[in-house]
Amino acid sequence: MKTHSLLLVWGILFFSSCLRAQPTCVVIEDIVIEGNQRTKARIVLRELSFQIGDTLQTTDIQNQIQFNEKRLSGLDLFTSVNIKSITHHEQRVKFVVNVKENLMWVVYPNVDLADQDVNVWAQQYNFSLKRISIPITLSHLSLTGNQDKLKARVQFGFTRKLEALYISPFLNQKQTLRLQTDFLFSDDREARWNTVNDKDLFLKEENERLFRRTRAGVGLQIRPQLFDTHRFILSFQQNGIPDTIAFLNPDFFLSGQTQQRFLSIRYDFTSDHRNFNLYPTKGYFIRLLTEKEGLGIWKERNALIVNGLLAKYWSLPEKWSVEATFRGQTNLIRQQPAYYNNPVIGPEPNLIRGYELKQIRGIDYIIATTTLRYKLLDTELNLGKLMFIKKYKQGNLSIFFKAYQDGAYMNNPFYQAENKLPNQALWSRGIGMDIMIYNTGVGKIEWSFAKIDNTLQSGLFFHTSLVF
């Protein structure tokens, strides 16, 4: 009885506070979606932080508009988003969400490097065209209009590859369940067989494929809340090498084996509160992943991996923002892993700025980064006849100046003898510029200074990221 009384008193106080300073609170009576030619309206409504019937403080309306404009832009489906509020009858409001859709499907040639990082290709191989493959990629951001993504790639040349990924539409009325499936087959003329002085050694044969990979997986995505997603993925993987590599490095798959097969099961949790996925300036992101590789069938791989990422973003006055990230990984089964299965830090995706040319391998690592950014430019482009793709004739251009500092540590108890950078503190700092265009791609130019071999070394590095 006391609980009901307290709830009644709380309700009276809340609504009376709205009435005392009319119109402090408003009720959302309608949300209208405009400009969505391909994307279903329910997909847009699913991503909004407010729904019809919700009550908002009038002082919070503009903040909600800005947050949701950024959030919808981060879906990769739209090149621009504009939300307007229309007040009706003092305490009722209607939102109009106007979107300009991205290029939903695209078939394009790409450049795929034999090297793990474009900076390695540039500085160690002098832009050698022999290390390039030209894949043809088909990417569709929303195959049926339900945010179901399809990506397929066919590649010939230095590396041959056939790859596909599909994420299904939501399976239920509440839009919380999806299926995903992926497949990969590739083989290479060149194979990494060892790491010495923190650089990979390669074996190359013109008439033989030296490394083969096959992977197939199926998974279930569960998204019970707007910001949280759970993924359960079952995969099969098979890797193969010739006798030559097994002879050069018997630990490549351990015990001189020439193939490695295993099933794996993965749980992947993300909590995404960023205002814009591609280039966030506010909010936070959490990822926790655990994966059991090797389920006892072939006994060629046995690992229990735990991986975590925490990223926090602060939006400061006068166009400033701060990014801080902390990530790490460990293998809970403390036995010697195959050389091939050791994770690497330095190049992307486990980037330490300034160490792009190094391959720092081991079994456990931590990476911490901080970045201070200032928005130099934020404008709308109107390319008119200069742009032949209609959807990209107009769009945004943003340029940021940044200063950063990174730190990391890689634990390598098994393969440290020939490499210097594992088992010591790593740090770097630098300045750079980020260029974002059409809410679709970001190019980064960075001048980094890093502690390598007890000396301070510097270099100019480049990175890109695309939503396709």
C-alpha positions as CSV (number, residue, x, y, z in Angstrom):
1,M,0.0,0.0,0.0
2,K,2.9,2.3,0.8
3,T,4.5,1.7,-2.6
4,H,1.3,2.6,-4.4
5,S,1.0,5.8,-2.4
6,L,4.6,6.8,-3.1
7,L,4.0,6.2,-6.9
8,L,0.8,8.3,-6.8
9,V,2.6,11.2,-5.0
10,W,5.5,11.0,-7.5
11,G,3.1,11.1,-10.4
12,I,1.2,14.1,-9.0
13,L,4.5,16.0,-8.4
14,F,5.8,15.3,-11.9
15,F,2.7,16.4,-13.7
16,S,2.2,19.4,-11.4
17,S,5.7,20.5,-12.2
18,C,4.9,20.5,-15.9
19,L,1.7,22.5,-15.3
20,R,3.3,25.1,-13.1
21,A,5.6,26.3,-15.9
22,Q,3.6,25.7,-19.0
23,P,4.6,24.5,-21.5
24,T,7.6,22.8,-19.6
25,C,6.5,19.4,-20.8
26,V,5.1,18.3,-24.2
27,V,3.7,15.0,-25.5
28,I,4.9,13.6,-28.9
29,E,1.7,13.2,-30.9
30,D,3.2,12.2,-34.2
31,I,6.5,11.4,-36.0
32,V,6.6,11.8,-39.8
33,I,9.4,10.3,-41.9
34,E,10.1,12.0,-45.3
35,G,12.6,11.4,-48.1
36,N,13.0,7.6,-47.4
37,Q,12.6,6.1,-50.9
38,R,14.2,2.7,-50.0
39,T,14.4,2.6,-46.2
40,K,11.2,1.5,-44.4
41,A,9.8,4.1,-42.0
42,R,9.8,1.6,-39.2
43,I,13.6,1.2,-39.5
44,V,14.0,5.0,-38.9
45,L,11.5,5.0,-36.0
46,R,13.3,2.1,-34.4
47,E,16.5,4.1,-34.2
48,L,15.0,7.3,-32.6
49,S,15.5,7.9,-28.8
50,F,11.9,9.1,-28.6
51,Q,8.6,7.6,-29.7
52,I,5.0,8.6,-30.2
53,G,3.4,9.1,-26.8
54,D,6.6,10.0,-25.0
55,T,6.8,13.1,-22.8
56,L,9.7,15.5,-23.3
57,Q,10.9,18.7,-21.5
58,T,10.7,21.6,-23.9
59,T,14.2,22.6,-22.9
60,D,15.4,19.2,-24.0
61,I,13.8,19.2,-27.5
62,Q,16.8,20.7,-29.3
63,N,19.2,18.4,-27.6
64,Q,17.1,15.4,-28.7
65,I,17.0,16.7,-32.3
66,Q,20.8,17.1,-32.5
67,F,21.4,13.7,-30.9
68,N,19.0,11.9,-33.2
69,E,20.2,13.7,-36.3
70,K,23.7,12.4,-35.6
71,R,22.5,9.0,-34.7
72,L,20.5,8.5,-37.9
73,S,23.5,9.8,-39.9
74,G,25.6,7.1,-38.3
75,L,23.4,4.3,-39.7
76,D,25.3,4.6,-43.0
77,L,21.9,4.8,-44.7
78,F,21.7,8.6,-45.1
79,T,24.0,11.3,-46.3
80,S,22.0,14.0,-44.5
81,V,19.3,14.1,-41.8
82,N,17.2,17.0,-40.7
83,I,14.6,16.9,-37.9
84,K,12.1,19.6,-37.1
85,S,9.6,20.0,-34.3
86,I,6.2,21.5,-34.7
87,T,4.3,22.5,-31.6
88,H,0.6,21.8,-31.5
89,H,-1.8,22.9,-28.7
90,E,1.0,24.1,-26.4
91,Q,1.7,20.7,-24.9
92,R,1.8,18.5,-28.0
93,V,4.6,18.3,-30.5
94,K,5.1,16.7,-33.9
95,F,8.5,15.7,-35.3
96,V,9.3,15.7,-39.0
97,V,12.3,13.6,-39.9
98,N,13.7,14.4,-43.4
99,V,16.4,12.1,-44.7
100,K,18.5,12.0,-47.9
101,E,19.3,8.4,-48.6
102,N,22.9,7.3,-49.3
103,L,23.8,5.3,-52.4
104,M,22.2,2.1,-51.3
105,W,24.1,-0.2,-53.7
106,V,27.4,0.1,-55.4
107,V,29.6,-2.1,-57.5
108,Y,33.1,-0.8,-57.5
109,P,36.7,-1.9,-58.1
110,N,39.0,-1.6,-55.0
111,V,42.6,-1.9,-54.2
112,D,43.6,-4.8,-51.9
113,L,47.2,-4.9,-50.7
114,A,49.2,-8.0,-49.9
115,D,50.5,-6.0,-46.9
116,Q,48.5,-5.5,-43.7
117,D,48.8,-1.7,-43.8
118,V,49.0,0.9,-46.6
119,N,51.9,2.5,-44.8
120,V,53.9,-0.8,-45.0
121,W,53.2,-1.0,-48.7
122,A,54.3,2.6,-49.2
123,Q,57.5,2.7,-47.1
124,Q,58.8,-0.9,-47.3
125,Y,57.7,-1.9,-50.8
126,N,57.8,1.5,-52.5
127,F,54.2,1.3,-53.8
128,S,55.0,-1.9,-55.8
129,L,52.1,-2.7,-58.1
130,K,53.0,-6.4,-57.9
131,R,51.6,-6.4,-54.4
132,I,48.1,-5.2,-55.5
133,S,45.0,-7.2,-56.2
134,I,41.9,-5.5,-57.7
135,P,38.7,-6.9,-56.2
136,I,35.2,-6.2,-57.5
137,T,33.0,-5.4,-54.6
138,L,29.2,-5.4,-54.4
139,S,27.8,-3.6,-51.4
140,H,24.2,-3.0,-50.6
141,L,23.3,-1.1,-47.4
142,S,19.6,-2.2,-47.3
143,L,18.8,-4.9,-49.7
144,T,15.0,-5.0,-49.0
145,G,14.7,-1.6,-47.3
146,N,15.0,-3.2,-43.8
147,Q,18.6,-2.4,-43.1
148,D,19.7,-5.8,-44.3
149,K,23.2,-5.4,-45.4
150,L,24.8,-7.5,-48.2
151,K,28.5,-7.3,-49.1
152,A,30.2,-9.6,-51.6
153,R,33.7,-9.5,-53.1
154,V,35.4,-11.4,-55.9
155,Q,39.2,-10.8,-56.2
156,F,41.9,-12.1,-58.5
157,G,45.7,-11.4,-58.7
158,F,48.2,-11.5,-55.9
159,T,45.5,-12.7,-53.5
160,R,42.4,-14.6,-54.8
161,K,39.4,-14.1,-52.7
162,L,35.6,-14.9,-52.6
163,E,33.9,-13.3,-49.7
164,A,30.2,-12.6,-48.7
165,L,28.4,-11.2,-45.7
166,Y,24.6,-10.9,-45.2
167,I,22.6,-9.5,-42.2
168,S,18.9,-10.4,-42.5
169,P,16.0,-8.1,-41.8
170,F,14.5,-8.2,-38.3
171,L,12.7,-11.5,-37.8
172,N,10.1,-10.4,-35.3
173,Q,7.5,-7.6,-34.8
174,K,9.5,-6.0,-32.0
175,Q,12.6,-5.7,-34.3
176,T,15.0,-7.3,-31.9
177,L,16.2,-10.5,-33.8
178,R,18.3,-10.9,-36.9
179,L,20.3,-13.6,-38.5
180,Q,23.7,-13.2,-40.1
181,T,25.9,-15.4,-42.3
182,D,29.3,-15.0,-43.8
183,F,31.7,-17.0,-46.0
184,L,35.3,-16.5,-47.0
185,F,37.7,-18.4,-49.3
186,S,41.2,-17.0,-50.2
187,D,44.6,-18.1,-51.2
188,D,47.9,-16.2,-51.6
189,R,51.0,-16.3,-53.6
190,E,52.9,-15.0,-50.6
191,A,52.7,-16.1,-47.0
192,R,54.0,-14.7,-43.7
193,W,56.0,-17.5,-42.0
194,N,57.8,-15.7,-39.2
195,T,58.4,-12.4,-37.4
196,V,61.9,-11.1,-36.8
197,N,62.9,-7.7,-35.5
198,D,59.2,-6.9,-35.3
199,K,58.8,-7.3,-39.1
200,D,57.1,-10.2,-40.9
201,L,59.1,-12.5,-43.1
202,F,57.4,-13.6,-46.3
203,L,57.9,-16.6,-48.6
204,K,56.8,-16.0,-52.2
205,E,56.2,-18.4,-55.1
206,E,55.0,-17.3,-58.5
207,N,53.4,-20.7,-59.5
208,E,52.1,-21.9,-56.1
209,R,49.5,-20.7,-53.7
210,L,51.2,-20.7,-50.2
211,F,48.4,-19.9,-47.8
212,R,44.7,-20.9,-48.0
213,R,41.8,-19.9,-45.8
214,T,38.2,-21.0,-45.6
215,R,35.7,-19.7,-43.1
216,A,32.0,-20.0,-42.8
217,G,29.7,-18.8,-40.0
218,V,26.2,-18.3,-39.0
219,G,24.9,-16.1,-36.1
220,L,22.0,-14.6,-34.2
221,Q,21.8,-10.9,-33.3
222,I,19.6,-9.9,-30.4
223,R,18.9,-6.2,-29.9
224,P,16.5,-5.9,-26.9
225,Q,17.3,-2.2,-26.4
226,L,18.1,0.8,-28.7
227,F,21.8,0.9,-27.7
228,D,22.6,-2.8,-26.8
229,T,23.3,-5.7,-29.2
230,H,24.2,-9.3,-28.4
231,R,25.7,-11.6,-31.1
232,F,26.1,-15.4,-30.9
233,I,28.2,-16.8,-33.8
234,L,29.2,-20.3,-34.7
235,S,32.0,-20.6,-37.2
236,F,34.1,-23.2,-39.0
237,Q,37.7,-22.3,-40.1
238,Q,40.3,-24.2,-42.1
239,N,43.8,-22.8,-42.9
240,G,46.5,-24.6,-45.0
241,I,50.2,-24.1,-45.9
242,P,52.7,-26.1,-47.9
243,D,55.4,-28.3,-46.4
244,T,58.0,-25.5,-47.1
245,I,56.5,-23.2,-44.6
246,A,55.9,-26.0,-42.0
247,F,59.7,-26.8,-42.4
248,L,60.8,-23.2,-42.1
249,N,58.6,-22.6,-39.0
250,P,57.3,-25.8,-37.3
251,D,55.4,-23.6,-34.8
252,F,53.3,-22.0,-37.6
253,F,50.5,-24.4,-36.8
254,L,52.5,-26.2,-34.1
255,S,54.3,-29.6,-34.4
256,G,55.0,-29.0,-38.1
257,Q,51.4,-29.3,-39.2
258,T,50.3,-28.1,-42.6
259,Q,46.7,-27.4,-41.8
260,Q,44.5,-26.1,-39.0
261,R,40.8,-26.8,-38.6
262,F,38.5,-25.7,-35.8
263,L,35.0,-24.8,-34.8
264,S,34.5,-21.7,-32.7
265,I,31.6,-20.1,-30.8
266,R,31.6,-16.4,-30.0
267,Y,29.6,-14.1,-27.8
268,D,29.9,-10.4,-28.7
269,F,28.2,-7.7,-26.8
270,T,28.1,-4.0,-27.8
271,S,26.6,-1.0,-26.0
272,D,26.8,1.9,-28.5
273,H,25.9,5.4,-27.1
274,R,27.9,7.4,-29.6
275,N,26.3,10.3,-31.4
276,F,27.8,9.3,-34.8
277,N,29.3,5.9,-35.5
278,L,31.8,7.0,-38.2
279,Y,33.3,9.9,-36.3
280,P,31.9,10.3,-32.8
281,T,32.4,13.4,-30.8
282,K,30.1,12.6,-27.8
283,G,28.9,9.5,-25.9
284,Y,30.6,6.2,-25.3
285,F,31.0,2.7,-26.7
286,I,31.5,-0.6,-24.9
287,R,32.4,-3.9,-26.5
288,L,33.0,-7.3,-24.7
289,L,33.8,-10.4,-26.7
290,T,34.6,-13.9,-25.6
291,E,35.3,-16.7,-28.1
292,K,36.2,-20.4,-27.7
293,E,38.3,-21.5,-30.6
294,G,38.4,-25.3,-30.9
295,L,35.5,-27.3,-29.6
296,G,37.3,-30.6,-29.3
297,I,36.6,-32.2,-32.7
298,W,40.0,-31.9,-34.5
299,K,42.2,-30.7,-31.5
300,E,44.2,-28.4,-33.8
301,R,43.3,-25.2,-32.0
302,N,42.5,-24.6,-28.4
303,A,42.0,-21.0,-27.1
304,L,39.6,-19.1,-24.9
305,I,39.9,-15.4,-25.9
306,V,38.5,-12.5,-24.0
307,N,38.6,-9.1,-25.7
308,G,37.3,-5.7,-24.5
309,L,37.0,-2.1,-25.7
310,L,35.9,1.0,-23.9
311,A,35.7,4.3,-25.8
312,K,34.6,7.6,-24.4
313,Y,34.0,10.9,-26.2
314,W,33.6,14.4,-24.8
315,S,32.2,17.3,-26.7
316,L,33.7,20.5,-25.4
317,P,32.9,24.2,-26.1
318,E,34.2,26.1,-29.1
319,K,34.4,23.1,-31.5
320,W,36.7,21.0,-29.3
321,S,36.3,17.3,-28.5
322,V,38.2,14.6,-26.8
323,E,38.4,10.9,-27.5
324,A,39.8,8.3,-25.1
325,T,39.9,4.5,-25.8
326,F,41.1,1.5,-23.8
327,R,41.2,-2.0,-25.3
328,G,42.8,-5.3,-24.5
329,Q,42.8,-9.0,-25.1
330,T,44.0,-12.1,-23.3
331,N,43.9,-15.9,-23.9
332,L,42.8,-17.7,-20.8
333,I,44.2,-21.0,-21.9
334,R,47.9,-20.4,-21.1
335,Q,49.6,-22.9,-23.4
336,Q,51.7,-22.1,-26.4
337,P,49.6,-21.0,-29.3
338,A,50.4,-21.5,-32.9
339,Y,52.5,-18.7,-34.3
340,Y,49.8,-17.9,-36.9
341,N,47.2,-17.3,-34.2
342,N,49.1,-14.7,-32.2
343,P,47.3,-11.3,-32.4
344,V,49.3,-8.3,-33.7
345,I,49.3,-4.7,-32.6
346,G,50.8,-1.7,-34.4
347,P,49.0,-1.7,-37.8
348,E,45.2,-1.6,-38.0
349,P,42.9,-2.9,-36.6
350,N,44.8,-2.8,-33.3
351,L,46.4,0.5,-34.2
352,I,49.1,2.2,-32.3
353,R,49.8,5.4,-34.2
354,G,53.5,5.6,-35.1
355,Y,54.0,1.8,-35.0
356,E,52.2,1.1,-38.3
357,L,55.4,-0.4,-39.8
358,K,55.9,-2.9,-36.9
359,Q,54.2,-6.2,-36.3
360,I,54.2,-6.6,-32.5
361,R,52.9,-10.1,-31.7
362,G,52.1,-12.0,-28.5
363,I,49.1,-13.4,-26.6
364,D,47.9,-10.6,-24.4
365,Y,47.8,-6.8,-25.0
366,I,46.5,-3.5,-23.8
367,I,46.2,-0.3,-25.9
368,A,45.2,3.2,-24.5
369,T,44.8,6.2,-26.7
370,T,43.8,9.9,-26.2
371,T,43.0,12.4,-28.9
372,L,42.2,16.1,-28.7
373,R,40.4,17.4,-31.8
374,Y,39.3,20.8,-33.1
375,K,36.8,21.3,-35.9
376,L,38.4,23.5,-38.5
377,L,35.6,23.3,-41.1
378,D,32.1,22.1,-41.3
379,T,30.3,23.0,-44.5
380,E,27.9,21.8,-47.2
381,L,29.3,20.8,-50.6
382,N,27.3,21.5,-53.8
383,L,29.3,19.9,-56.6
384,G,26.6,20.2,-59.2
385,K,27.7,19.0,-62.6
386,L,31.2,18.1,-61.3
387,M,29.6,15.0,-59.5
388,F,28.1,12.4,-61.8
389,I,26.5,10.5,-58.9
390,K,23.2,12.2,-58.2
391,K,23.1,11.3,-54.5
392,Y,26.6,12.9,-53.9
393,K,26.0,16.2,-55.7
394,Q,25.3,17.7,-52.3
395,G,26.8,16.6,-48.9
396,N,28.9,17.6,-45.9
397,L,32.6,18.2,-45.6
398,S,34.2,18.4,-42.1
399,I,37.9,18.9,-41.3
400,F,39.4,18.3,-37.9
401,F,42.9,19.1,-36.5
402,K,44.1,16.7,-33.8
403,A,46.9,16.0,-31.3
404,Y,47.2,12.5,-29.8
405,Q,49.1,10.2,-27.5
406,D,49.0,6.4,-27.5
407,G,50.4,3.8,-25.1
408,A,50.5,-0.1,-25.3
409,Y,52.0,-3.3,-24.0
410,M,52.2,-6.7,-25.6
411,N,52.9,-9.8,-23.6
412,N,54.8,-12.5,-25.6
413,P,56.1,-15.3,-23.4
414,F,56.7,-17.8,-26.2
415,Y,58.0,-16.0,-29.3
416,Q,59.9,-13.0,-27.9
417,A,63.5,-14.1,-28.6
418,E,63.8,-12.6,-32.1
419,N,61.7,-9.5,-31.4
420,K,62.4,-6.4,-29.3
421,L,59.0,-4.6,-28.9
422,P,57.0,-7.2,-27.0
423,N,57.2,-7.2,-23.2
424,Q,58.0,-3.5,-22.9
425,A,56.0,-0.3,-22.7
426,L,55.2,1.4,-26.0
427,W,54.2,5.0,-26.5
428,S,53.7,7.5,-29.3
429,R,52.4,11.0,-29.9
430,G,51.7,13.2,-32.8
431,I,49.5,15.6,-34.7
432,G,47.2,15.1,-37.7
433,M,44.2,16.1,-39.7
434,D,41.0,14.1,-40.3
435,I,38.7,14.8,-43.4
436,M,35.2,13.5,-43.4
437,I,33.0,13.7,-46.5
438,Y,29.3,12.8,-47.1
439,N,29.0,11.1,-43.7
440,T,30.4,8.2,-45.6
441,G,34.2,8.2,-45.5
442,V,37.1,9.6,-43.3
443,G,40.7,10.1,-44.5
444,K,43.4,10.6,-41.9
445,I,46.9,12.2,-42.3
446,E,49.1,11.8,-39.2
447,W,52.6,12.8,-38.3
448,S,53.7,10.5,-35.4
449,F,56.6,10.2,-33.1
450,A,57.2,6.8,-31.5
451,K,59.7,5.2,-29.1
452,I,61.3,2.3,-31.1
453,D,64.6,0.6,-30.2
454,N,65.1,3.3,-27.4
455,T,65.1,6.1,-30.0
456,L,62.4,8.5,-31.0
457,Q,61.4,7.9,-34.6
458,S,58.9,9.8,-36.7
459,G,56.9,9.3,-39.9
460,L,53.9,10.4,-41.9
461,F,51.0,7.9,-42.0
462,F,47.7,7.6,-43.8
463,H,44.4,5.8,-42.9
464,T,41.0,5.6,-44.4
465,S,37.6,4.2,-43.4
466,L,34.4,3.8,-45.4
467,V,30.9,2.7,-44.6
468,F,30.7,0.4,-47.7
